[in-house]
Amino acid sequence: MTTTSERPDDPTSPVALARRFPRLYAPQRWSWGGLDAQFSAQMPEDRLVTNIHLVGFAPDPGDPAGGAGIVLCRDDRGHWFLPGGTREDGESVEVCLARELREEAGARMLGAPVWIGAHHCVTDRPTPYRPWQPHPEKAWLWGWAEVVVDSEPTNPSDGEPVVEVRVVPPVEAQRLLARGRDEWWAELVALAVESRAGARTPGA
């Protein structure tokens, strides 16, 4: 997994990232799961990762210049989200991500994901969400990768029913993800876009 620089004058240092993405790095309270969450570029231990989500970059059909857009999924409530989900018992991070991409977006990765950070969480619920998950600590892992949407979502019966998959420009992805929710989603997308640009720049 990638790490960030420790130099305080480096724009990728933890201090600089927190300054440039204040909403993303602000403490979060996720009441739906009784979770207190804090984003960090520091990668969590594998055993703590319960959820994996991806900012998937795919060719944008609406861009005549052939630029990349971001893959978003919409459920039957009209809720837009990034593909990803909960890790199954004994499942590796890589297998989970590949499975969730196929189930929710009908997509597959064209290369290895780049991890940009994680929400380190502590729940006040008395028991874990799934029996095999760590408790009370857990982590939600975030990354980006080049992907291709080449099939329909498989929509398993125990998952969120996806009714639409769309590749949209990053600015539109930020708007849709933040609609009716916390604004840190827009900063998460911005961080992924920045990380991808740096990875594609020679000598970066």
N, C-alpha and C positions, 0 to 999 in steps of 0.2 A: 504494500500500500504506500501511496505517496506521502511525503511529509513536507512541512513548510519550513522556511528559513527561520532561524532564531535571531537574525539581525534586525534590530528595531527600526532601521531605516529602510528595510526591504519591504516593498508593498505586499509581499506574501507572508510577512511575519504575523504571528498571532495578534500582536498589538495593532498592527496596521489593518489587518482584516476586520477586527472588531470595530475599529474606528470608521472604516468605509462601509461596513454592513451592520449598522447599529441595531436594526430591528431583528435581523437574523440572529445576532449574538446576544440579544436581550433574553433574560430568563423567561421561560414560557410556562404557563399552567394549562395543561391539556385536561380539562375537567372530564371529558368523556372517558378517559382511562385512569383518572385519579393520578395523573403524572405531572411531576415537576421536571421540566426539560431545559437543557442548556446546550446550545450548539458550540462545537469546537472543531478546529481542523485536526485535532489530535485523534488518531484512529483508536477505536475501542478494541478491547480484547475480543477475539472471535467468539468466545463463549457467551458474551453479552449481547451480540447482535441478534435481535429478534425480527427486525423488519429491514427490508432493503428496497430503495426506490431509485429510479433512474431518470435523469434528464437525457432523453434520447434525441440525437440530432439526425435528421433524415432530410433528403432533398425536398425542398419546398416547391410543390407543384404550382404555386401562385407567383413564384419569383422567376421572371424571364432570364435573370442572370445566373440561375442555377444555384442560388444560395441555399443554406441549410435552415430548416425550421425545427421546431420542437414537437415531439409526439405527445399529444394529450388524449385522455380518454374521458368520456362523459357517461355517467350512469343514468338510470331511469328517473332520478330525482333532478336532473339537470346540473349535477355537480361535476365539475372538471377536476381532473387529478393526474398526477404523474404515475405511469405504470410502476408497479411494484407491490410488495405485500409481505405477509408473514412467513417466516421460515418454518418449515415442517421439521418434525423430530428427526434428527440425524442428517438433515439436509445441509449441504455446503452453501456458502454465500453465492458462489457462481451458479450452482444448479438452481437455487431459489430464484435468482434474478432471471435466468433463461426461461424458467417455467412461467414466472409471472408476466414476462414480456409477451409470451405466446398466448397466455390465457386472457390477458386484458387488452393487448394492443395488436395481436397477430403479427408481432415483430420479432426480429432476431438481431443480435449484435454482430457487427462486422469486425470487431476487435475487442480487446480487453477493456473493461471499464476503468475509468480513472476516478478514484475516490477523492471527494473534496471535503468531506467532514462527516460529522455525526451529531445527532442529538443524544446526549447522555442523560438518561432518565432514571428517576426514582418514583415508584408508585406507592401510594398509601393504601392500596387495596390489600386485603388480607391474604389473597391467594393469587398466583400467576394467571394470566389470561389463558394460557395453555399449560397443561401439567408439566411439560418438559422444559418450559422456559425458565431462565434465571429469575430470581425474585429476591429483593424488591428492585434491584438494579437491572437495567436493560439499555439497549442502544438502538437507535434508528440510523442506518447507514445511508448516505447520499453519494451519488456519483453521476458521471456522464459517460456516454459512449456513442460512437457512430452506429446507427441501426438502419434496418430496412423494414418497412411494413409490407409483408408479402402474403398475408392471409387474413382471414377474419378472426376476431377474438374467439377462443374456444368456450369462454363463459361457463366454467364448471358450476355445478349446482350450489356449491358452498361458497361461491365468490360473489363479488359485486357485479350485477348485470350491466355490462357495457353496451350501450346502444349506439355509440359513435366514437370513431377514432379519427383524429384530425391532426395534420401537420401544419403548424401555424408559425409565423415569425416570432422571434423571441419576445418582442414588445407585446404582441397579442397574447402569448402564453402567460406573461406576467399579469396582464389584465384579467384574464380568465381565472387564473389560479387564485388571485387575491380578491376576487369578487365575493363579497360577503364574508371574507375571512381575514385573518391577520396579514399585514403587509409584508411579513418576513418571507412569504412565498416568492414575491417579486425579487427580493434580494438573493434568494437561493438560486433562481434562474440566472440572475446577473453574475453570480459567482461562477456558475457552471460555464456560461458564455466566456467569461474572462479566462477561466482555466483552459478551455478548449483553444482559445485564440493564442494563449501562451504556448500550448503544446504544438501548435501548427506553425509557430514562428521559428525559423532557423536560428539555432544558438540559444533558444529560450531555455 
